[in-house]
Amino acid sequence: MRHLTTALAALYAGLIYLFIFLPVVVLVLFSFQDGTLPVPPLNGLTLRWYEAIFSDGKLMAALGNSLIVAIVSSAVACVLGFLAAYAFARYTLPASGLLRGLIVAPMTVSTLIIGLGLLSVLNLTGLRLSLVTVGIGHVVINLPLCFAIIYASMGGHQVNIERAARDLGAKDWQVMLLITAPMLLPSILAAFFLSVTFSWDEFIVAFLLSRFDVTLPVEIWSMLRSGLDPRTNAIGSVVFLVSVAFLVVMELTVFRKKAS
């Protein structure tokens, strides 16, 4: 009976992984197709679509824009999330439960609604749409995630160390930056890499808040408007590879450090 349960569990796990990764496998497979249409059957193998995307100036510019926006906006979201988490964990604030709920509330709201709201605010302020406005939008959608991860890791065992530092003459800002932040570094890095992953291939906010300089998902959407293009499978494979690379780095730098 135990062997049967193990077999069923393995079968169930295999079906789950197949359901998750089958579209990715098909995408990567047909990115090497020699035909001009990225649809079955597979007609030979070639690297020309990868050569095409890496020689396309617009695609490479959009790729660079996505990396810049993802890294900068995630860094800002982590800093703001850490400061907010520190304030709520170490100080008694009025209506703190309500305020915490308001910070994480954007996680429950559609990115379309957030994007439309930000677009209205930007129109009122007169700020021109650019990569800066896209970055602002990504900070808004990633800040709740960063706050939740960092706040959840702030336990009472850190308070004694912070108190000892103050007894030795450290000021509050020194305790926060030199004591608390290093202790929370694994959580901060986890929040950062997850934010980069989400920002890297986010489309709706990037589409609504950009104009001439666009991110890679918006550029891919522009390609798809003109019909099926075999380059889309190649660039989609590159996006997947970069996302996996971020997760691998997070695994090597964050989770292994926590385990040790």
C-alpha positions in Angstrom: 0.0 0.0 0.0 2.8 2.3 0.8 4.5 1.7 -2.5 1.3 2.4 -4.3 0.9 5.7 -2.5 4.4 6.6 -3.4 3.8 5.8 -7.0 0.6 7.8 -7.2 2.4 10.7 -5.5 5.2 10.5 -8.1 2.7 10.3 -10.9 0.8 13.3 -9.6 4.0 15.3 -9.2 5.0 14.3 -12.8 1.7 15.5 -14.2 2.0 18.8 -12.3 5.4 19.4 -13.7 4.3 18.4 -17.2 1.4 20.8 -17.0 3.6 23.7 -15.9 6.6 23.1 -18.2 5.1 21.7 -21.3 4.3 25.1 -22.8 7.9 26.2 -22.1 9.3 23.1 -23.7 7.2 23.6 -26.8 8.2 27.3 -26.9 11.9 26.5 -26.7 11.6 23.6 -29.2 9.9 25.7 -31.9 12.4 28.5 -31.4 14.8 26.3 -33.3 12.3 25.6 -36.2 13.6 26.2 -39.6 10.2 27.2 -41.0 8.8 30.7 -41.2 5.8 29.8 -39.1 6.3 28.8 -35.5 3.7 26.0 -35.6 3.8 22.2 -35.9 5.2 20.2 -37.6 8.8 20.8 -36.8 10.7 21.5 -40.0 14.4 21.1 -39.3 16.5 22.9 -36.7 18.2 26.3 -37.1 19.7 29.1 -35.0 18.8 31.8 -37.4 15.9 33.2 -35.3 18.3 33.7 -32.4 20.7 35.4 -34.8 17.8 37.6 -36.0 16.8 38.7 -32.5 20.3 39.4 -31.3 21.0 41.5 -34.4 17.7 43.4 -34.1 18.5 46.8 -32.5 14.9 47.4 -31.3 14.7 44.1 -29.5 18.1 44.5 -27.9 17.2 48.0 -26.8 14.0 46.7 -25.3 15.9 43.9 -23.6 18.2 46.5 -22.0 15.3 48.6 -21.0 13.7 45.7 -19.2 16.8 44.8 -17.3 17.3 48.5 -16.2 13.7 48.9 -15.1 13.6 45.6 -13.3 16.9 46.1 -11.4 16.4 49.7 -10.5 12.7 49.5 -9.6 13.3 46.3 -7.5 16.1 48.0 -5.6 13.9 51.0 -4.8 11.0 48.7 -3.8 13.3 46.7 -1.5 14.6 49.9 0.2 11.1 51.3 0.7 9.8 47.9 1.8 12.7 47.5 4.3 12.1 51.0 5.8 8.4 50.4 6.1 8.9 46.9 7.7 11.4 48.3 10.1 9.0 51.1 11.1 6.1 48.7 11.7 8.2 46.1 13.5 10.1 48.4 15.8 7.7 51.3 16.5 4.2 51.5 17.8 2.2 53.4 15.1 -1.4 54.5 15.3 -3.7 52.1 13.3 -0.7 50.0 12.4 -2.9 47.0 11.3 -4.9 49.2 8.9 -1.7 50.8 7.6 -0.1 47.4 7.0 -3.2 46.3 5.2 -3.1 49.3 2.9 0.6 48.6 2.0 -0.1 45.0 0.9 -3.5 45.9 -0.6 -2.0 46.4 -4.2 -1.2 42.7 -4.2 -4.9 41.9 -4.3 -5.7 44.5 -7.1 -5.4 43.8 -10.8 -2.3 45.3 -12.4 -4.6 46.7 -15.1 -6.5 48.7 -12.4 -3.2 49.9 -10.9 -1.8 50.8 -14.3 -4.9 52.8 -15.3 -4.8 54.6 -11.9 -1.2 55.5 -12.3 -1.8 56.7 -15.8 -4.5 59.0 -14.6 -2.2 60.4 -11.8 0.7 60.9 -14.3 -1.6 62.7 -16.7 -2.7 65.0 -13.8 0.9 65.7 -12.8 2.1 66.3 -16.4 4.9 63.7 -16.1 5.7 62.4 -19.6 5.5 58.7 -20.1 8.9 57.0 -20.2 11.0 54.3 -18.6 10.9 56.3 -15.4 7.1 56.1 -15.2 7.3 52.4 -16.0 9.8 52.1 -13.1 7.4 54.0 -10.8 4.6 51.6 -11.7 6.8 48.5 -11.0 7.8 50.0 -7.6 4.1 50.3 -6.8 3.3 46.7 -7.7 6.5 45.2 -6.1 6.7 47.3 -2.9 3.9 45.2 -1.2 5.8 42.0 -2.0 9.0 43.3 -0.6 7.4 44.6 2.5 5.6 41.3 3.2 8.7 39.2 2.8 11.0 41.5 4.9 8.3 42.2 7.6 7.6 38.5 8.0 11.3 37.9 8.8 11.6 40.5 11.5 11.4 38.5 14.7 11.8 39.3 18.3 15.3 37.6 18.5 16.7 40.5 16.6 15.5 43.1 19.1 18.0 42.0 21.8 20.9 42.4 19.4 19.6 45.9 18.4 19.2 46.8 22.0 22.8 45.7 22.8 24.1 47.9 19.9 22.2 50.9 21.4 23.7 50.2 24.8 27.1 50.4 23.2 26.4 53.8 21.9 25.0 53.1 18.4 22.5 55.6 17.0 19.1 54.5 15.6 20.2 54.9 12.0 23.4 52.9 12.7 21.4 50.1 14.3 19.1 50.0 11.3 21.8 50.0 8.6 24.6 48.2 10.3 22.8 45.7 12.5 19.3 45.1 11.3 19.8 45.2 7.6 22.7 42.7 7.6 20.6 40.3 9.7 17.8 40.6 7.2 20.0 40.4 4.1 18.7 36.9 3.0 15.1 38.2 3.1 16.0 41.5 1.4 17.8 39.6 -1.4 14.9 37.2 -1.8 12.5 40.1 -2.1 14.8 41.8 -4.6 15.2 38.8 -6.9 11.5 38.0 -6.8 10.8 41.6 -7.7 13.3 41.5 -10.6 11.6 38.3 -11.9 8.1 39.8 -11.8 9.2 43.2 -13.2 11.3 41.6 -15.9 8.4 40.2 -17.9 5.5 42.4 -16.7 3.4 43.8 -19.6 0.3 45.7 -18.6 1.8 48.4 -16.5 4.8 48.7 -18.9 2.4 49.0 -21.8 0.2 51.7 -20.2 3.1 53.8 -18.8 5.6 53.8 -21.7 5.7 55.6 -25.0 8.8 55.6 -27.2 11.2 53.6 -25.0 9.5 50.3 -24.3 10.4 47.2 -22.4 10.8 43.8 -23.9 7.2 42.5 -23.3 5.8 45.5 -25.0 8.1 45.0 -28.0 7.1 41.4 -28.2 3.4 42.4 -28.2 4.2 44.8 -31.1 5.7 41.9 -33.0 2.6 39.7 -32.4 0.3 42.4 -33.7 1.6 41.8 -37.2 1.0 38.0 -37.0 2.9 34.9 -36.2 6.7 35.5 -36.2 9.2 32.7 -35.5 11.4 35.3 -33.7 8.8 35.5 -30.9 9.6 31.9 -29.8 13.3 32.7 -29.7 12.9 35.9 -27.7 10.4 34.1 -25.5 13.0 31.5 -24.8 15.6 34.2 -24.0 13.1 35.8 -21.5 12.5 32.4 -19.9 16.3 31.8 -19.7 16.9 35.1 -18.0 14.1 34.5 -15.5 15.6 31.1 -14.7 19.0 32.7 -14.3 17.6 35.1 -11.7 16.0 32.3 -9.8 19.2 30.2 -9.8 21.1 33.2 -8.5 18.5 33.6 -5.8 18.8 29.9 -4.9 22.6 30.1 -4.7 22.8 33.4 -2.8 19.7 33.4 -0.6 18.2 30.0 0.2 21.6 28.2 0.6 22.7 30.9 3.0 19.5 30.4 5.0 20.0 26.7 5.1 23.5 27.1 6.3 
